[in-house]
Structure formats: C-alpha cells, structure tokens
Amino acid sequence: MGRRRKAHIVEEVSIVDVVEKGKAVGKTADGKVYFVDGGVPGDVVDVLVTKKKKSYYVGRAIHFREYSKDRVEAFCTHFGACGGCKWQHIAYEAQLRHKQSIVENALVRIGKVAPETIYPILGAPETTFYRNKLEFSASNKRWLSKEELSDESISNGQDVLGFHAPGTYDKVVDVEKCFLQAEPSNTIRNKVRALLKAKELPFYDIKAKEGFLRNFMVRLTSIGELMLVFSFGKKDDALIKDFLEEIRTTFPEVTSLHYCINTKMNDTILDLDIITYHGKGYVEEKLGDIRYKIGPKSFFQTNSSQGKNLYDVVVDFAALNGTENVYDLYTGTGSIALYLANHCRQVVGIEEIADAIKDANFNASMNGIDNAVFYAGDVKDVLGEGFRQKHGKPDLVITDPPRAGMHPKAIELLLALEAPRIVYVSCKPSTQARDIELLSDKYKVTKVQPVDMFPHTFHIENVALLELK
Ligand SMILES: C[S@@+](CC[C@H](N)C(=O)[O-])C[C@H]1O[C@@H](n2cnc3c(N)ncnc32)[C@H](O)[C@@H]1O
C-alpha cells in the first residue's frame, strides 16, 4: 500500500486581488503567490495547496482567519455547486471594483498602453433575473456535495435537470430556483423535469449517450416573446410529439417552440437542423428603437437592458455625424450595425454564421433600414483589399469578436485598412488587450468604458476607442 501524502497547508495567506477568470490571488509574508478558490480580496485564509507551479501555488481556502468586509451572504441555494454565479459572495460594489481593475491591469500589462481616459465601469441596473437566454441539461447523474458524497445512503443515480457542475461533464446540479432568468423560466424547467418523470422518459446518460431529453434552451425577450429549443438524444417522433404537445398546451405563452435531434458527442446545436414545432420560428427583441429577429441559433446579447447600454457606449464612442462608412466586424445578427445605421451613411457587417446573416438582412428590412449590407464569412478571409475596393474605405470599424479575440490575420487586414477610428467591443479583456498591442503601431487608445453585463460572475465586457496615430 502506498503511503498517504501529507496535506500541504499554508497558513495566513492574505487575499489581495482577483484575476480574469475570477480566481482570488493570495500572498504570504514571504512573497509567495497563491491562486485560491473561495477567497475574496480582504480575507486572510489557510490554503490547502493542490498544485505547485514554478512561480505560484494553486489551492483552496479551508480556514478563514479574517473575513473581507466585501463578503456577503450568497442568495442562491445552489451557490458553490452551480458554476453560474461564482461571485455572489462578493458585494456588488466590490465586484465592480474588481472588474474595473482587471480591465485596467490587462491594458497596462498585456496591452502595454496607457489609455487617455478610462471611465468607471457601468454597473448593471438589474443584478438578478437579467439573462434573456439560459440552457439547461438533463442527466441521470446528480452532482453531490462533499457532505452527500460521504453519506452512503445517497446515490448520484438521480434524474436531474439544471446546470453542469463546474469541472464535470457528466454530473448536473438539480436546479430548483435560478436567479438568472425571469419567470416563467424556473416554472418551465421544473415542469419539464416533472413531465419527464411522470411519463417515465429516461433522463440523458451523458457517458452512455442515451436518453430522451438532452438539453433545452429558454429565450425570453423584454417584449414578452418566449422561445424554447429542446434537444433530444434520440429520434422518436411519437414520444417527441407527445412531449412537445404537452409543453405547448401547458405554456401557451411560448411564441416559438423548436426541437432538434442530437446524437453527437457534444451539446452544440449550431450544426444541427432545428425544426419549428409551433410558432413563428424566432423571437423578437427590442433595444432602443431597433427590433431584432433572433432565431434558435442566433447570437444575441444575453442581457438585453445592459446590451442597450453597451450599444449606447458604442454610439457615443463612434461619434458619427451621418456621413461615415462603417464596418461592423463579427456582426452576429447585425445588432450593432443596425443600432448605428441611422447615424451613418452606410454600414457593412461581416459574420461567419450564414443563418445569422439571414437574420441580419431580415432585421434590416423589418426596421426599414436600407443602408446596411451584410456578408457571411470569416473576417480573416473577407476583409481584404477587394472588400475595401467594393465597399470603400471605412471611417470607422466596430469589432466585437468572440472571447478568443481577433485572428492575427484579421488584425493585419484591419491595420492595412487604416480606418481613422476603431471601436473594439470585447467580452474578454486579456484578448482585447493582446489585440490592442498588435494594433498599437498605428493606433492609440483614447477612451475605455468597461460595462458589467453579467453581475455575480467574473465576466466583463469592455469597449475601447482606438484612434489612428
Ligand atoms: C461576441 S459576438 C458579437 C455579435 C454582435 N456584435 C452582437 O453584439 O450581438 C461574436 C460574433 O462573431 C461571430 N464570429 C466568430 N468568429 C468569427 C469569424 N472568424 N469571422 C466572422 N464572424 C465570427 C460569432 O458567430 C458571433 O456572432
């Protein structure tokens, strides 16, 4: 029998900061650095070290010697188990402070820039029930807490519906009430669970890839439209019809009901055929004066009220006078492009998902906008010299890439365009800062506005205005 290793516990670690992925940073008197799960800046803790790296340690807080004044009681019973709102134990004002410093540090350390003006982060007006979209997973394996794991009378072989526990792909936290999405989201999820049980439909076995319901998505817009998209693990037309009919009659407020069959290894539905079972096939959302069609596969800002505030920052930084030619890179369903269209001469959007471009064109005509054109394709392939000749040199480029940021080739093409101004919208400050550094030969950063789209999480949106030197 191998000998048990002695636990490596470090005493009196002062938590001094948090970093982009939400991990707390601690230091000991001898200057060693610890990334600590469960810490809040201001805490003094003892840390159980789980990993040792060259220049730092990783671990979790197992004993609190002092509590930070920024600590608050988490309001959700699933806090800790569910990966959703990891910062619920930090006062909202302090969350904002930390997000602000994460943005500033990224710009200085990674971007190597000192922006002329960094505005204080725009806090969200609603800090609960702010998401318009949530996805739930069904599983026949319930995630168990540490206490439950040591109780032999509790098995994880339970049928559950909720969110994947962080770090596990096959175990799901059974969610009773989630504070992220307004009603009827909780009622629908709980009813779906009850329905599956009443009809004895097997909850999905993620390892064996078997079962009836796999996941489903709820999208609820601020004008009261409601979309449900169910993803089934097996094509069984009779069972699916019976189930969807029950959902349709129980929730007459659903305006667009969809399903797909997913027998793949992964959960994404973007590459699957989505069938409309009932309703118009999409929902509409309204930001400012613009109405948007959102299909089952479309990307759309998940916090509508803060999404509008974000777009208002873009309008403000864009400072358009009506004569400009604007490019909107990574345009999705044309959301920013259409929001700006009435402020400029022409706007040209690029997006790689062809369905989103169809929605963008639909959105333009639905809003009576005739100065917006959209192209389906990868920015790094589309944005060449031919594109510039066809659409004219841009006076302003909006870029809003996914978390990974822009491809180096897309950055090169952007540099070659030499647009006088770029408004860079980002959901990941570190990749934005990396791209800003790549652009810094020709551009300086003049204004920065962080926006909190996701209260109680460590996610940050940031808008930067870059001007040609
Ligand atoms: C953060 S979203 C921004 C969408 C839009 N600006 C908005 O506010 O709703 C990023 C978008 O970029 C698209 N995308 C990702 N990689 C791309 C690429 N290489 N070329 C073009 N579009 C891409 C995604 O499909 C997604 O719609």
The ligand as an SDF file (V2000), in Angstrom:
LIG
                    3D

 27 29  0  0  0  0  0  0  0  0999 V2000
  -19.3980   38.4810  -29.3990 C   0  0  0  0  0  0  0  0  0  0  0  0
  -20.4050   38.0670  -30.7640 S   0  0  0  0  0  0  0  0  0  0  0  0
  -20.8550   39.6620  -31.3110 C   0  0  0  0  0  0  0  0  0  0  0  0
  -22.1380   39.7600  -32.0750 C   0  0  0  0  0  0  0  0  0  0  0  0
  -22.7240   41.1370  -32.2740 C   0  0  0  0  0  0  0  0  0  0  0  0
  -21.7430   42.1610  -32.4750 N   0  0  0  0  0  0  0  0  0  0  0  0
  -23.6670   41.4870  -31.1420 C   0  0  0  0  0  0  0  0  0  0  0  0
  -23.4350   42.4610  -30.4270 O   0  0  0  0  0  0  0  0  0  0  0  0
  -24.6750   40.8010  -30.9950 O   0  0  0  0  0  0  0  0  0  0  0  0
  -19.2470   37.4910  -31.8810 C   0  0  0  0  0  0  0  0  0  0  0  0
  -19.7990   37.0570  -33.2100 C   0  0  0  0  0  0  0  0  0  0  0  0
  -18.6990   36.7280  -34.0500 O   0  0  0  0  0  0  0  0  0  0  0  0
  -19.0290   35.6160  -34.8490 C   0  0  0  0  0  0  0  0  0  0  0  0
  -17.7300   35.0550  -35.2780 N   0  0  0  0  0  0  0  0  0  0  0  0
  -16.9020   34.2690  -34.5650 C   0  0  0  0  0  0  0  0  0  0  0  0
  -15.7740   34.0440  -35.2480 N   0  0  0  0  0  0  0  0  0  0  0  0
  -15.8830   34.6990  -36.4240 C   0  0  0  0  0  0  0  0  0  0  0  0
  -15.0320   34.8720  -37.5330 C   0  0  0  0  0  0  0  0  0  0  0  0
  -13.8180   34.3080  -37.5770 N   0  0  0  0  0  0  0  0  0  0  0  0
  -15.4580   35.6260  -38.5670 N   0  0  0  0  0  0  0  0  0  0  0  0
  -16.6870   36.1980  -38.5350 C   0  0  0  0  0  0  0  0  0  0  0  0
  -17.5550   36.0860  -37.5050 N   0  0  0  0  0  0  0  0  0  0  0  0
  -17.1520   35.3470  -36.4500 C   0  0  0  0  0  0  0  0  0  0  0  0
  -19.8740   34.7640  -33.9470 C   0  0  0  0  0  0  0  0  0  0  0  0
  -20.6810   33.8760  -34.6850 O   0  0  0  0  0  0  0  0  0  0  0  0
  -20.6830   35.8250  -33.1770 C   0  0  0  0  0  0  0  0  0  0  0  0
  -21.8780   36.1160  -33.8750 O   0  0  0  0  0  0  0  0  0  0  0  0
  1  2  1  0
  2  3  1  0
  2 10  1  0
  3  4  1  0
  4  5  1  0
  5  6  1  0
  5  7  1  0
  7  8  2  0
  7  9  1  0
 10 11  1  0
 11 12  1  0
 11 26  1  0
 12 13  1  0
 13 14  1  0
 13 24  1  0
 14 15  1  0
 14 23  1  0
 15 16  2  0
 16 17  1  0
 17 18  1  0
 17 23  2  0
 18 19  1  0
 18 20  2  0
 20 21  1  0
 21 22  2  0
 22 23  1  0
 24 25  1  0
 24 26  1  0
 26 27  1  0
M  CHG  2   2   1   9  -1
M  END
$$$$
